[in-house]
Amino acid sequence: MEQSRPLDTLNRARDKRVIVELKNHTRLVGKLKAFDIHINVVLEEAEEMVDGSLKRKLGLVFIRGDTIILISPA
């Protein structure tokens, strides 16, 4: 069985929509464009979601890796 590393998983999610949950309970949804070894993330077409509803459109955002608690396919 082939082992999957976290950065490999993120690489497969590149250019796909992901959900990013932050320590402050903010949930962002957008297209994963880039990331680095610190899990700093760039999302394109990002939107802030509250209780499953759109709160606001943010566009292109950079998220510092140490604020992220979860990244999941949308």
Backbone torsions as a table, in degrees:
resi	resn	phi	psi	omega
1	MET	NA	132.2	-178.8
2	GLU	-80.2	132.4	177.8
3	GLN	-83.4	142.3	177.8
4	SER	-110.1	126.8	178.5
5	ARG	-93.5	152.7	-177.6
6	PRO	-54.4	-42.7	-179.2
7	LEU	-68.3	-30.7	174.9
8	ASP	-64.6	-41.3	179.0
9	THR	-63.0	-43.5	177.1
10	LEU	-64.0	-38.3	178.6
11	ASN	-60.0	-40.4	178.4
12	ARG	-67.9	-24.0	179.9
13	ALA	-86.6	-5.2	-179.1
14	ARG	-59.5	136.9	-178.3
15	ASP	68.6	15.6	174.2
16	LYS	-118.1	160.2	179.6
17	ARG	-75.8	134.5	178.9
18	VAL	-132.6	159.3	172.4
19	ILE	-105.2	130.1	177.2
20	VAL	-119.8	119.2	178.3
21	GLU	-104.6	133.9	-175.8
22	LEU	-106.1	163.3	-179.8
23	LYS	-58.5	-29.6	-179.8
24	ASN	-86.1	15.4	177.0
25	HIS	72.9	10.7	173.9
26	THR	-75.2	140.4	177.6
27	ARG	-121.6	122.1	179.6
28	LEU	-114.4	142.1	176.3
29	VAL	-124.6	132.4	179.0
30	GLY	-174.3	179.4	-179.7
31	LYS	-87.7	123.1	-179.9
32	LEU	-71.2	115.6	-178.8
33	LYS	-101.3	-38.3	-176.6
34	ALA	-158.4	159.0	174.7
35	PHE	-158.1	165.8	177.0
36	ASP	-129.9	-173.7	-175.4
37	ILE	-67.9	-15.2	177.2
38	HIS	-92.2	4.6	-176.5
39	ILE	61.7	24.3	164.8
40	ASN	-63.7	136.9	-169.5
41	VAL	-129.3	142.3	170.8
42	VAL	-113.1	123.9	176.3
43	LEU	-112.6	140.5	175.4
44	GLU	-107.5	148.5	179.6
45	GLU	56.3	37.9	-176.6
46	ALA	-71.9	143.7	176.8
47	GLU	-133.9	140.3	175.4
48	GLU	-90.9	129.5	-177.5
49	MET	-113.4	139.4	175.2
50	VAL	-131.9	122.0	-178.4
51	ASP	52.4	38.7	176.8
52	GLY	80.2	-0.1	-179.5
53	SER	-113.6	149.7	179.3
54	LEU	-66.7	124.3	175.4
55	LYS	-94.0	-48.9	177.5
56	ARG	-161.4	154.1	175.9
57	LYS	-93.1	132.1	-176.0
58	LEU	-109.8	-24.2	-178.0
59	GLY	81.4	-131.2	-179.0
60	LEU	-85.2	124.2	-178.7
61	VAL	-133.5	150.5	172.0
62	PHE	-111.8	129.4	-179.6
63	ILE	-118.9	125.0	179.1
64	ARG	-69.0	132.3	-173.5
65	GLY	-58.8	-33.9	-176.9
66	ASP	-76.7	-0.8	174.6
67	THR	-97.9	-7.8	-174.6
68	ILE	-90.3	134.0	172.9
69	ILE	-111.2	-18.6	-176.9
70	LEU	-155.7	139.3	169.4
71	ILE	-130.8	127.5	-175.0
72	SER	-141.3	149.8	173.9
73	PRO	-59.4	141.4	-179.5
74	ALA	-81.6	NA	NA
